């Protein structure tokens, strides 16, 4: 019979280690979003002087740059619209877990059937899946109004937020150029 009196464990209980690792992933995952201070800088808001063309250009650049922030804003608006629909709220919370693991907290690119899945495709697929599953919960009017409000808020912010002070990476520049070219 061996005793372990006086020994210091080198690793914590598995549950605590898992929680600690999850906290680190949440901090790192949310750290990849753009700073809210930069997004909500009121000095950077200005009516587009070049009309619709400049507004569309700003929307393309800002949506590419603040993609994760805009997704969080849209999900918050959707969550608030479901507070009085418990079944929809439960479905939404389950979907939020999927959002966390598939979009917000991924450390490495998503690979599906041996193919690398683009981050924007994951965003669009999760958005469609979220709305589709929530529509099955009989909160249709709330969901459609929330999605409309979220789109309005995102597009309005993106159109009025100047882009001169943003530092775009190569991927963001290519995505913004593709959006402007498609419009």
Rosetta blueprint (number, residue, H / E / L):
1 X L
2 X L
3 X L
4 X L
5 X L
6 X L
7 X L
8 X L
9 X L
10 X L
11 X L
12 X L
13 X L
14 X H
15 X H
16 X H
17 X H
18 X H
19 X H
20 X H
21 X H
22 X H
23 X H
24 X H
25 X H
26 X H
27 X H
28 X H
29 X H
30 X H
31 X H
32 X L
33 X L
34 X L
35 X L
36 X H
37 X H
38 X H
39 X H
40 X L
41 X L
42 X H
43 X H
44 X H
45 X E
46 X L
47 X L
48 X L
49 X L
50 X L
51 X H
52 X H
53 X H
54 X H
55 X H
56 X H
57 X H
58 X H
59 X H
60 X H
61 X H
62 X H
63 X H
64 X H
65 X H
66 X L
67 X H
68 X H
69 X H
70 X H
71 X H
72 X H
73 X H
74 X H
75 X H
76 X H
77 X H
78 X H
79 X H
80 X H
81 X H
82 X L
83 X L
84 X L
85 X L
86 X H
87 X H
88 X H
89 X H
90 X H
91 X H
92 X H
93 X H
94 X H
95 X H
96 X H
97 X H
98 X H
99 X H
100 X H
101 X H
102 X H
103 X H
104 X H
105 X L
106 X L
107 X L
108 X L
109 X L
110 X E
111 X E
112 X E
113 X L
114 X L
115 X E
116 X E
117 X E
118 X L
119 X H
120 X H
121 X H
122 X H
123 X H
124 X H
125 X H
126 X H
127 X H
128 X H
129 X H
130 X H
131 X H
132 X H
133 X H
134 X H
135 X H
136 X L
137 X L
138 X L
139 X L
140 X H
141 X H
142 X H
143 X H
144 X H
145 X H
146 X H
147 X H
148 X H
149 X H
150 X H
151 X H
152 X H
153 X H
154 X H
155 X H
156 X H
157 X H
158 X H
159 X H
160 X H
161 X E
162 X L
163 X L
164 X L
165 X L
166 X L
167 X L
168 X L
169 X L
170 X H
171 X H
172 X H
173 X H
174 X H
175 X H
176 X H
177 X H
178 X H
179 X H
180 X H
181 X H
182 X H
183 X L
